[in-house]
Amino acid sequence: MPHKSLIDMLKRFFNRIFIALAVVVAGILTASCDESSEPGKNNAGRTVLVYMIADNNLGAGGYDLDDIQEMRDAAKAGGIGKGRLLVYHSPSGAEEGTKSPALKEVLPTGEVVILNEYDNTLYSIDVERMKAVMKDVRDIAPSNEYGLVLWSHGNGWEEFSNSRAFGQEGSNNLTMKVSSLAAALDGFHHQFIYFDCCEMATVEVAYELRHATDYIIASGTELLNEGTRYDMVVPDFFANPFSPEAIARTTFDYFDSRHGYWRSCTMSVIKTEGLDRLADATREIMKTGAMPTVTLDGQQCYMRGVCSIYDMGRYIETLDCSEDLKAAWRDAFAPVVPLALTTPYLFDTFPMDYYCGLGTFILTRPADVTYRGYNNQQWWKDVVSYHPQYNPSAK
C-alpha cells in the first residue's frame, strides 16, 4: 500500500494540473466572449476605413449623411460579413467648431457608434491628422487586411490655389497635395484605395501612391455629386476572395444603367505593382524627344473646360517614336490597368471615344513644366523630365 505522504503528493500534483487547465480554458472562453460582444476589440479579416472629408458643399448638400445611411443599409443586409467598417467623418461645420470630426463604426446591426472624437485644431487634410486616424484604426480594429475609401472632392495631380488634388475643406477650400497624401499613408499599407471623388485615375496619382496600396480603384473623369452607392459596393469591399474589378464594376454598372445626363461614369482598376516598369517604358520614349503627331484637340480629354488630364494610351499612340518602343510600352501598361470602363458620353454631351483607364498631363512647351505644380510630381521627376524638349538639362 502506498505511503500516505506519497498519496498526498500525487493529489496535490493532479490538483495543480486541474487548476492550470481550468485557467487556460477560462481564458479562452473569456477571449471568445470579448471578441463577439465588444465592438472594437476583435481581430477582423478586413477593416475598411472611409475617410470622409465633408466640410464642403458635399456635406452641406447632405451627401455624406446619405452615404452613411447606405453603409448602414449594407451592414444590416450582411454586407460587411466578419469585417469592420469604420468612418472618419469630418462634417459640414467642423471648421467653425459647431461639430467635431469623429471616428465611427458601422456595426453589422446598422447601428453607428463613436469610437473616438478629434479636436478642431487640425484639418482633415493635414498629414498629422490623417496619420493619427490611420494609427487609431489599426489600434482599434487590428486586421489581416485594410482597405481605404477617400471621400471628398478630387482633381488628379493638380496643385493650384483652390483646385484640389484631394479633399476640399472649410471656407478656404483647403486641399491636399498627392505627395502629402502619400506621406500621410506612409507606413500604413492598404490592400486597396478606392477614390470616391473625381479625376484620380491618373498616372501621376498612381505613381505617387504606388507604395501605399496594391490596387487603386478610381475614376479618371468627373463623378456625379452623389458618388458611389455604398449599399451596393460595401459587400464588394469585404468579399472573399477580394476583387477590385468587382468594386469597379458595381460602381460603373449603377451609373451605366441610367439614362441621359445621369448615365455618366468612368472607372479604372490600377495595379500598382507594375507602375515602376511602366515608368521605365515611358521614360525610354521620353528620352527620344518624341512629340505628338496631333494637336491637343486630337487627344482624348478627361475634363470639361480647361483640360489637364488626357488619355495616356491615346497620347502614347500619337507620339512619333518607333513601333518597338510603343510595343514595349503596351506590354508594360497591360498589367497595370486590368479594367477600364466608360459610358459613351459624360453628362450626355462629352464624348468618350478613348478610355484606357489612366490619364496623364500632356506638356506642349517648357513653360508647362511648372503648370499647377507639375514639376513637383514624382512622375515628372522620374519620367517626363527625361524629355529634352521640356527639360533642356535632360539626362
C-alpha positions as a Python dict, from the first residue, in 0.01 Angstrom:
ca = {
    (1, 'M'): (0, 0, 0),
    (2, 'P'): (147, 341, -97),
    (3, 'H'): (272, 562, 180),
    (4, 'K'): (26, 838, 288),
    (5, 'S'): (274, 1118, 208),
    (6, 'L'): (311, 987, -146),
    (7, 'I'): (-67, 983, -193),
    (8, 'D'): (-93, 1341, -66),
    (9, 'M'): (184, 1449, -301),
    (10, 'L'): (7, 1291, -601),
    (11, 'K'): (-322, 1458, -503),
    (12, 'R'): (-154, 1798, -485),
    (13, 'F'): (11, 1739, -827),
    (14, 'F'): (-314, 1649, -1002),
    (15, 'N'): (-499, 1936, -832),
    (16, 'R'): (-243, 2181, -973),
    (17, 'I'): (-280, 2031, -1322),
    (18, 'F'): (-659, 2064, -1298),
    (19, 'I'): (-640, 2426, -1184),
    (20, 'A'): (-395, 2516, -1462),
    (21, 'L'): (-620, 2361, -1725),
    (22, 'A'): (-922, 2541, -1583),
    (23, 'V'): (-742, 2876, -1605),
    (24, 'V'): (-645, 2814, -1969),
    (25, 'V'): (-999, 2709, -2066),
    (26, 'A'): (-1148, 3010, -1884),
    (27, 'G'): (-908, 3242, -2062),
    (28, 'I'): (-1006, 3102, -2399),
    (29, 'L'): (-1376, 3134, -2323),
    (30, 'T'): (-1333, 3488, -2194),
    (31, 'A'): (-1139, 3593, -2504),
    (32, 'S'): (-1409, 3441, -2723),
    (33, 'C'): (-1679, 3630, -2535),
    (34, 'D'): (-1480, 3954, -2559),
    (35, 'E'): (-1434, 3917, -2935),
    (36, 'S'): (-1802, 3858, -3000),
    (37, 'S'): (-1952, 4109, -2758),
    (38, 'E'): (-1718, 4409, -2757),
    (39, 'P'): (-1703, 4604, -3086),
    (40, 'G'): (-1358, 4743, -3145),
    (41, 'K'): (-1175, 4459, -2968),
    (42, 'N'): (-1179, 4169, -3211),
    (43, 'N'): (-934, 4095, -3491),
    (44, 'A'): (-1122, 4125, -3821),
    (45, 'G'): (-1032, 3967, -4151),
    (46, 'R'): (-1054, 4304, -4328),
    (47, 'T'): (-1107, 4653, -4194),
    (48, 'V'): (-1223, 4924, -4432),
    (49, 'L'): (-1196, 5292, -4342),
    (50, 'V'): (-1400, 5556, -4522),
    (51, 'Y'): (-1207, 5880, -4476),
    (52, 'M'): (-1485, 6130, -4531),
    (53, 'I'): (-1395, 6498, -4568),
    (54, 'A'): (-1739, 6657, -4591),
    (55, 'D'): (-1684, 7009, -4457),
    (56, 'N'): (-1763, 7144, -4803),
    (57, 'N'): (-2054, 7173, -5045),
    (58, 'L'): (-2095, 6794, -5045),
    (59, 'G'): (-2155, 6791, -4671),
    (60, 'A'): (-2376, 7098, -4695),
    (61, 'G'): (-2581, 6906, -4951),
    (62, 'G'): (-2617, 6605, -4720),
    (63, 'Y'): (-2434, 6361, -4946),
    (64, 'D'): (-2224, 6239, -4653),
    (65, 'L'): (-2529, 6152, -4447),
    (66, 'D'): (-2688, 5978, -4745),
    (67, 'D'): (-2378, 5765, -4790),
    (68, 'I'): (-2355, 5674, -4421),
    (69, 'Q'): (-2718, 5563, -4437),
    (70, 'E'): (-2634, 5347, -4740),
    (71, 'M'): (-2348, 5191, -4539),
    (72, 'R'): (-2593, 5116, -4257),
    (73, 'D'): (-2830, 4953, -4504),
    (74, 'A'): (-2548, 4739, -4645),
    (75, 'A'): (-2441, 4635, -4295),
    (76, 'K'): (-2794, 4534, -4193),
    (77, 'A'): (-2815, 4323, -4509),
    (78, 'G'): (-2499, 4134, -4406),
    (79, 'G'): (-2267, 4325, -4639),
    (80, 'I'): (-1970, 4357, -4403),
    (81, 'G'): (-1960, 3991, -4302),
    (82, 'K'): (-1692, 3941, -4036),
    (83, 'G'): (-1511, 4260, -4132),
    (84, 'R'): (-1509, 4607, -3974),
    (85, 'L'): (-1644, 4920, -4143),
    (86, 'L'): (-1512, 5243, -3993),
    (87, 'V'): (-1584, 5601, -4097),
    (88, 'Y'): (-1376, 5906, -4015),
    (89, 'H'): (-1637, 6177, -4061),
    (90, 'S'): (-1550, 6546, -4077),
    (91, 'P'): (-1895, 6702, -4124),
    (92, 'S'): (-2009, 7038, -4251),
    (93, 'G'): (-1944, 7288, -3973),
    (94, 'A'): (-1622, 7128, -3845),
    (95, 'E'): (-1415, 7437, -3926),
    (96, 'E'): (-1644, 7665, -3724),
    (97, 'G'): (-1627, 7425, -3432),
    (98, 'T'): (-2002, 7363, -3424),
    (99, 'K'): (-1931, 6996, -3497),
    (100, 'S'): (-1625, 6780, -3439),
    (101, 'P'): (-1466, 6512, -3658),
    (102, 'A'): (-1517, 6162, -3524),
    (103, 'L'): (-1413, 5807, -3594),
    (104, 'K'): (-1723, 5591, -3610),
    (105, 'E'): (-1806, 5227, -3670),
    (106, 'V'): (-2098, 5092, -3868),
    (107, 'L'): (-2193, 4773, -3685),
    (108, 'P'): (-2349, 4467, -3851),
    (109, 'T'): (-2682, 4574, -3698),
    (110, 'G'): (-2666, 4904, -3885),
    (111, 'E'): (-2605, 5096, -3566),
    (112, 'V'): (-2335, 5366, -3577),
    (113, 'V'): (-2115, 5405, -3269),
    (114, 'I'): (-1849, 5668, -3200),
    (115, 'L'): (-1504, 5523, -3132),
    (116, 'N'): (-1305, 5846, -3098),
    (117, 'E'): (-1354, 6220, -3131),
    (118, 'Y'): (-1097, 6472, -3254),
    (119, 'D'): (-1049, 6840, -3184),
    (120, 'N'): (-1068, 7109, -3448),
    (121, 'T'): (-707, 7225, -3421),
    (122, 'L'): (-613, 7025, -3731),
    (123, 'Y'): (-785, 7000, -4065),
    (124, 'S'): (-864, 6655, -4200),
    (125, 'I'): (-639, 6726, -4499),
    (126, 'D'): (-340, 6770, -4264),
    (127, 'V'): (-85, 6490, -4278),
    (128, 'E'): (-70, 6473, -3897),
    (129, 'R'): (-446, 6427, -3864),
    (130, 'M'): (-463, 6157, -4131),
    (131, 'K'): (-171, 5969, -3976),
    (132, 'A'): (-336, 5985, -3634),
    (133, 'V'): (-657, 5840, -3775),
    (134, 'M'): (-470, 5562, -3956),
    (135, 'K'): (-297, 5468, -3631),
    (136, 'D'): (-623, 5474, -3436),
    (137, 'V'): (-785, 5245, -3692),
    (138, 'R'): (-508, 4990, -3652),
    (139, 'D'): (-520, 5011, -3274),
    (140, 'I'): (-899, 4983, -3255),
    (141, 'A'): (-960, 4736, -3538),
    (142, 'P'): (-649, 4520, -3592),
    (143, 'S'): (-694, 4319, -3909),
    (144, 'N'): (-521, 4098, -4159),
    (145, 'E'): (-606, 4340, -4441),
    (146, 'Y'): (-705, 4704, -4470),
    (147, 'G'): (-897, 4897, -4732),
    (148, 'L'): (-929, 5274, -4763),
    (149, 'V'): (-1201, 5485, -4920),
    (150, 'L'): (-1111, 5850, -4978),
    (151, 'W'): (-1433, 6053, -4988),
    (152, 'S'): (-1438, 6419, -5091),
    (153, 'H'): (-1353, 6623, -5399),
    (154, 'G'): (-1061, 6537, -5625),
    (155, 'N'): (-874, 6688, -5916),
    (156, 'G'): (-597, 6447, -6008),
    (157, 'W'): (-244, 6566, -5951),
    (158, 'E'): (-305, 6942, -5966),
    (159, 'E'): (-164, 7181, -5707),
    (160, 'F'): (-315, 7521, -5771),
    (161, 'S'): (-498, 7758, -5539),
    (162, 'N'): (-844, 7610, -5480),
    (163, 'S'): (-802, 7344, -5746),
    (164, 'R'): (-766, 7031, -5540),
    (165, 'A'): (-561, 6722, -5571),
    (166, 'F'): (-759, 6550, -5294),
    (167, 'G'): (-1006, 6692, -5048),
    (168, 'Q'): (-1175, 7027, -5013),
    (169, 'E'): (-1223, 7159, -4664),
    (170, 'G'): (-1354, 7466, -4491),
    (171, 'S'): (-1425, 7818, -4604),
    (172, 'N'): (-1091, 7847, -4786),
    (173, 'N'): (-1138, 7520, -4975),
    (174, 'L'): (-814, 7378, -4839),
    (175, 'T'): (-676, 7082, -5029),
    (176, 'M'): (-416, 6807, -5000),
    (177, 'K'): (-130, 6751, -5245),
    (178, 'V'): (-88, 6398, -5371),
    (179, 'S'): (264, 6397, -5228),
    (180, 'S'): (116, 6490, -4888),
    (181, 'L'): (-137, 6210, -4920),
    (182, 'A'): (147, 5967, -4990),
    (183, 'A'): (333, 6097, -4684),
    (184, 'A'): (24, 6054, -4465),
    (185, 'L'): (-18, 5692, -4581),
    (186, 'D'): (348, 5604, -4543),
    (187, 'G'): (372, 5309, -4305),
    (188, 'F'): (1, 5224, -4339),
    (189, 'H'): (-27, 4988, -4632),
    (190, 'H'): (-371, 4916, -4778),
    (191, 'Q'): (-490, 4632, -4993),
    (192, 'F'): (-688, 4886, -5193),
    (193, 'I'): (-759, 5257, -5210),
    (194, 'Y'): (-1097, 5349, -5354),
    (195, 'F'): (-1137, 5714, -5456),
    (196, 'D'): (-1496, 5829, -5420),
    (197, 'C'): (-1409, 6157, -5587),
    (198, 'C'): (-1330, 6294, -5932),
    (199, 'E'): (-1033, 6251, -6164),
    (200, 'M'): (-792, 6045, -5951),
    (201, 'A'): (-715, 5768, -6204),
    (202, 'T'): (-407, 5940, -6343),
    (203, 'V'): (-57, 5802, -6379),
    (204, 'E'): (78, 6087, -6168),
    (205, 'V'): (-150, 6000, -5874),
    (206, 'A'): (-100, 5625, -5908),
    (207, 'Y'): (279, 5654, -5928),
    (208, 'E'): (288, 5874, -5616),
    (209, 'L'): (83, 5618, -5422),
    (210, 'R'): (239, 5301, -5566),
    (211, 'H'): (396, 5202, -5232),
    (212, 'A'): (82, 5274, -5028),
    (213, 'T'): (-152, 5017, -5181),
    (214, 'D'): (-182, 4712, -5405),
    (215, 'Y'): (-475, 4850, -5605),
    (216, 'I'): (-626, 5187, -5682),
    (217, 'I'): (-991, 5196, -5788),
    (218, 'A'): (-1087, 5536, -5922),
    (219, 'S'): (-1246, 5744, -6195),
    (220, 'G'): (-1032, 5926, -6449),
    (221, 'T'): (-1308, 6181, -6504),
    (222, 'E'): (-1571, 6370, -6309),
    (223, 'L'): (-1822, 6178, -6099),
    (224, 'L'): (-2173, 6291, -6024),
    (225, 'N'): (-2201, 6454, -5679),
    (226, 'E'): (-2386, 6160, -5530),
    (227, 'G'): (-2076, 5943, -5575),
    (228, 'T'): (-2088, 5569, -5535),
    (229, 'R'): (-2381, 5369, -5400),
    (230, 'Y'): (-2248, 5225, -5074),
    (231, 'D'): (-2542, 4994, -5024),
    (232, 'M'): (-2428, 4824, -5346),
    (233, 'V'): (-2049, 4842, -5320),
    (234, 'V'): (-1985, 4774, -4949),
    (235, 'P'): (-2031, 4395, -4991),
    (236, 'D'): (-1755, 4404, -5256),
    (237, 'F'): (-1522, 4576, -5007),
    (238, 'F'): (-1549, 4271, -4781),
    (239, 'A'): (-1585, 3992, -5036),
    (240, 'N'): (-1363, 3687, -5006),
    (241, 'P'): (-1186, 3641, -5238),
    (242, 'F'): (-1124, 4011, -5285),
    (243, 'S'): (-1183, 4150, -5635),
    (244, 'P'): (-1101, 4513, -5720),
    (245, 'E'): (-1266, 4455, -6057),
    (246, 'A'): (-1594, 4372, -5883),
    (247, 'I'): (-1581, 4700, -5690),
    (248, 'A'): (-1523, 4897, -6010),
    (249, 'R'): (-1797, 4712, -6199),
    (250, 'T'): (-2054, 4759, -5924),
    (251, 'T'): (-1991, 5134, -5924),
    (252, 'F'): (-1990, 5157, -6302),
    (253, 'D'): (-2295, 4938, -6366),
    (254, 'Y'): (-2513, 5155, -6143),
    (255, 'F'): (-2439, 5468, -6346),
    (256, 'D'): (-2434, 5287, -6681),
    (257, 'S'): (-2789, 5163, -6619),
    (258, 'R'): (-2922, 5519, -6605),
    (259, 'H'): (-3024, 5749, -6888),
    (260, 'G'): (-2930, 6084, -7039),
    (261, 'Y'): (-2727, 6319, -6822),
    (262, 'W'): (-2724, 6066, -6536),
    (263, 'R'): (-2560, 5793, -6746),
    (264, 'S'): (-2211, 5925, -6683),
    (265, 'C'): (-1916, 5735, -6535),
    (266, 'T'): (-1564, 5608, -6589),
    (267, 'M'): (-1392, 5356, -6360),
    (268, 'S'): (-1042, 5211, -6354),
    (269, 'V'): (-860, 4940, -6166),
    (270, 'I'): (-489, 5018, -6131),
    (271, 'K'): (-247, 4751, -6011),
    (272, 'T'): (42, 4942, -5860),
    (273, 'E'): (289, 4654, -5878),
    (274, 'G'): (363, 4729, -6244),
    (275, 'L'): (400, 5106, -6224),
    (276, 'D'): (779, 5106, -6199),
    (277, 'R'): (801, 4900, -6518),
    (278, 'L'): (554, 5138, -6687),
    (279, 'A'): (770, 5429, -6575),
    (280, 'D'): (1075, 5263, -6733),
    (281, 'A'): (895, 5209, -7065),
    (282, 'T'): (758, 5563, -7071),
    (283, 'R'): (1097, 5711, -6982),
    (284, 'E'): (1256, 5540, -7281),
    (285, 'I'): (1002, 5710, -7506),
    (286, 'M'): (1056, 6047, -7336),
    (287, 'K'): (1432, 6021, -7393),
    (288, 'T'): (1378, 6022, -7769),
    (289, 'G'): (1217, 6365, -7755),
    (290, 'A'): (907, 6229, -7928),
    (291, 'M'): (624, 6478, -7982),
    (292, 'P'): (256, 6408, -8060),
    (293, 'T'): (159, 6390, -8425),
    (294, 'V'): (-177, 6554, -8346),
    (295, 'T'): (-273, 6870, -8158),
    (296, 'L'): (-432, 6864, -7816),
    (297, 'D'): (-767, 6887, -7993),
    (298, 'G'): (-697, 6539, -8129),
    (299, 'Q'): (-628, 6395, -7783),
    (300, 'Q'): (-895, 6250, -7555),
    (301, 'C'): (-953, 6495, -7274),
    (302, 'Y'): (-1086, 6366, -6941),
    (303, 'M'): (-1209, 6707, -6819),
    (304, 'R'): (-1467, 6964, -6915),
    (305, 'G'): (-1336, 7317, -6950),
    (306, 'V'): (-960, 7375, -6915),
    (307, 'C'): (-805, 7032, -6953),
    (308, 'S'): (-501, 6900, -6767),
    (309, 'I'): (-578, 6525, -6787),
    (310, 'Y'): (-571, 6333, -7115),
    (311, 'D'): (-597, 5967, -7206),
    (312, 'M'): (-250, 5821, -7166),
    (313, 'G'): (-297, 5541, -7419),
    (314, 'R'): (-415, 5778, -7692),
    (315, 'Y'): (-125, 6012, -7614),
    (316, 'I'): (142, 5742, -7644),
    (317, 'E'): (-5, 5615, -7971),
    (318, 'T'): (20, 5966, -8124),
    (319, 'L'): (389, 6010, -8039),
    (320, 'D'): (636, 5999, -8328),
    (321, 'C'): (858, 5729, -8182),
    (322, 'S'): (939, 5377, -8301),
    (323, 'E'): (684, 5097, -8300),
    (324, 'D'): (920, 4889, -8088),
    (325, 'L'): (910, 5147, -7809),
    (326, 'K'): (531, 5167, -7831),
    (327, 'A'): (503, 4788, -7821),
    (328, 'A'): (723, 4776, -7509),
    (329, 'W'): (503, 5043, -7354),
    (330, 'R'): (184, 4848, -7431),
    (331, 'D'): (335, 4536, -7270),
    (332, 'A'): (416, 4736, -6956),
    (333, 'F'): (78, 4908, -6949),
    (334, 'A'): (-144, 4600, -6986),
    (335, 'P'): (-97, 4456, -6634),
    (336, 'V'): (-122, 4799, -6472),
    (337, 'V'): (-481, 4859, -6583),
    (338, 'P'): (-665, 4526, -6584),
    (339, 'L'): (-1003, 4701, -6617),
    (340, 'A'): (-1117, 5031, -6770),
    (341, 'L'): (-1486, 5117, -6810),
    (342, 'T'): (-1660, 5418, -6959),
    (343, 'T'): (-2005, 5527, -7065),
    (344, 'P'): (-2020, 5654, -7427),
    (345, 'Y'): (-2068, 6011, -7305),
    (346, 'L'): (-2019, 6206, -6986),
    (347, 'F'): (-2318, 6417, -6884),
    (348, 'D'): (-2480, 6327, -7217),
    (349, 'T'): (-2263, 6578, -7408),
    (350, 'F'): (-1895, 6494, -7359),
    (351, 'P'): (-1786, 6207, -7588),
    (352, 'M'): (-1552, 5941, -7450),
    (353, 'D'): (-1401, 5791, -7766),
    (354, 'Y'): (-1092, 5670, -7581),
    (355, 'Y'): (-1057, 5550, -7224),
    (356, 'C'): (-752, 5339, -7148),
    (357, 'G'): (-817, 5384, -6777),
    (358, 'L'): (-520, 5605, -6697),
    (359, 'G'): (-496, 5979, -6751),
    (360, 'T'): (-189, 6197, -6779),
    (361, 'F'): (-83, 6557, -6831),
    (362, 'I'): (49, 6645, -7177),
    (363, 'L'): (320, 6908, -7193),
    (364, 'T'): (348, 7108, -7514),
    (365, 'R'): (621, 7357, -7420),
    (366, 'P'): (886, 7405, -7149),
    (367, 'A'): (665, 7653, -6962),
    (368, 'D'): (417, 7372, -6892),
    (369, 'V'): (666, 7214, -6652),
    (370, 'T'): (553, 7443, -6369),
    (371, 'Y'): (183, 7438, -6463),
    (372, 'R'): (-15, 7388, -6141),
    (373, 'G'): (286, 7233, -5969),
    (374, 'Y'): (352, 6962, -6227),
    (375, 'N'): (725, 6979, -6158),
    (376, 'N'): (652, 6869, -5800),
    (377, 'Q'): (510, 6536, -5917),
    (378, 'Q'): (734, 6231, -5883),
    (379, 'W'): (621, 6115, -6229),
    (380, 'W'): (772, 6432, -6374),
    (381, 'K'): (1096, 6385, -6184),
    (382, 'D'): (1139, 6016, -6268),
    (383, 'V'): (991, 6002, -6618),
    (384, 'V'): (881, 6311, -6812),
    (385, 'S'): (1184, 6522, -6710),
    (386, 'Y'): (1395, 6300, -6938),
    (387, 'H'): (1228, 6462, -7241),
    (388, 'P'): (1476, 6711, -7395),
    (389, 'Q'): (1201, 6931, -7540),
    (390, 'Y'): (1062, 7006, -7194),
    (391, 'N'): (1384, 6990, -6994),
    (392, 'P'): (1699, 7129, -7157),
    (393, 'S'): (1910, 6959, -6891),
    (394, 'A'): (1753, 6618, -6961),
    (395, 'K'): (1990, 6329, -6892),
}
